[in-house]
Amino acid sequence: MIVRLTGAFLRGLLIALAILTPSLLLPDVGSDVAQVVVLVALLAGGFTFIEYYSQVPSILEFRFAPPVNRLRYFTMFGMVLLMTVYFSGSSLNSPIATLLGTLGSLMASAVDFPYSPVRLVILALPAGSTAETIAAVRDAAGIAYVVALCGLVSFGIMVRIYGWPVRHGAFNVWINLPLFDPTGGGDVLARLKRDSIINVVLGFLLPFLMPAVVKLAAPLLEMNALTEPHTLIWVMTLWAFLPANLIIRGVALNRVADIIEEKRRRTYAEARSEESLQTA
């Protein structure tokens, strides 16, 4: 129980730290914004603590199939940290901050090419946006998108090379997919593969669709809020992390479906062998 309590507390603390990072490092953060961020951090950290301390799963997927959730967390935290350091500028006067800022600039330049998701984000800005706003959105989108790609590549390596999730023992569908009802109707294998395809397709399309939706809804949205680094960081994190998370979930579901299919194949093969022996 002590180990579970300590692990749940550390996970809740890390979630709260990720949410608080922009408010802690960015200069000129208003007191009202800081209070709201602290409240959100406490709620998110408390929910994470309860989820990991409980022995019965409720919402969080792949809780007992590490390191999927760790990869999700560090992907999201990497986006937030790099963008925060990048926009903090000279207020963080340290070699590490300079290194991270340079790395962020390289990331933004690497993915800013015609028809890329980053370029579509820039095109979604209002016509009267200043050059400073365009540059800030471009750099933030580039950093977030590259970190998301790194997270996807890391998960692909985990699946293909390190054999996730069977390397960590048997995979229990009930505790790792608490929202998936195996008795909901239809073949479990077909439903997992269908959900996998839907998640991957949505994850691939969302970086392209979200800027288009924002462009259409621009008259109803307050686009000037993107001039604030704190708002821009979280908007770009949502834009890049949500599709990456969907793709990771889709690949994970497909991997689980492959495991179930392989187990069925072995079971059927053993059953046929026993029948042939009995016949003989």
Secondary structure as UniProt FT lines:
FT   HELIX           2..25
FT   HELIX           31..53
FT   TURN            63..64
FT   TURN            66..67
FT   HELIX           68..88
FT   HELIX           89..91
FT   HELIX           95..110
FT   TURN            114..115
FT   HELIX           117..123
FT   TURN            127..128
FT   HELIX           131..160
FT   TURN            164..165
FT   HELIX           166..168
FT   HELIX           173..176
FT   TURN            178..179
FT   TURN            182..183
FT   HELIX           188..216
FT   HELIX           218..220
FT   HELIX           223..227
FT   HELIX           229..279
//
